[in-house]
Amino acid sequence: MKILIAEDQVHVGRLLSDLLHAWGHEAVVVHDGKAALEVLQGPDPPRLALLDWMMPGVDGIEVCRRLRQDSGSYPYLILITGEGGRQQLLEGLQAGADEFLTKPVDDAELKARLEAARRVVVLQEKLRELALRDDLTGLWNRAAILGLLDRELARARRERRPVGVILADLDHFKRINDSLGHLAGDRVLRQVAQRMLTSLRSYDTVGRYGGEEFLIVLPGCDGAHTLALAERLREAMASESVEVEGQRLPVTLSLGVAACDGTTNDAVELLREADVALYAAKHAGRNKAVQWREAVNEVVP
């Protein structure tokens, strides 16, 4: 587990870091509260932190207060202080700390506290993921996939690299629901979701955008690569029917493709472009992948 150590005394920070490494953890060491906040509020933050109470600039208890005001991540916080006592314990807990240790920290107690904290963090992550999953397909739900898109676009802007998106819609899905019922339609959606996962790269993300519509986020893909992946997905879906209620049903996708270069588009604009392209794919007869620029030039007035 990645753990932040915020300790203004360099030698103490080094000792704690050595202990954590010996116990199989990854240690990130900073020496003031401002740096601790930057790490804990930055990309891929540690889920657990050891915070010295007394630090220059922003102290440990102020770090706790600011993090608990942040509606984003919720790291497990252990405050460490040279002064014990009931009053310090209460103040630390009221500021948002989860645990409270006094110096000198006993190695065995620290190890036990970290193991207890790890169990809590793992449980939090499991509950958080469950809340972000679509109950029917197991894919990311709409809120989760939009959040993932926002984060991917932010990273793309920092690194000046492209991001592609695909809006995929299951063709003629209403016919399946009307002829075989909604339970059969649900089975089709689950099979389509699994086939999408196996057809894409391991670091691509897929979410159920709504009904029979899916959103796919493709890191590092420009327009040409995004269109190629969309075409591969379309072919994989059309090449094999799905089995429902003892019947083999042909299933196809219409796909709208859009991409940004990492400097201009925001999520709203990118999704609007993908939606225009999806409309063009359906307008052109379905079972097609259409890029936004082609859609604008050829279909959309």
Summary of the structure (lengths in Angstrom):
residues: 301
radius of gyration: 24.8
end to end distance: 53.5
largest distance: 73.6
contacts: 993
relative contact order: 0.09
helix: 50%
strand: 22%
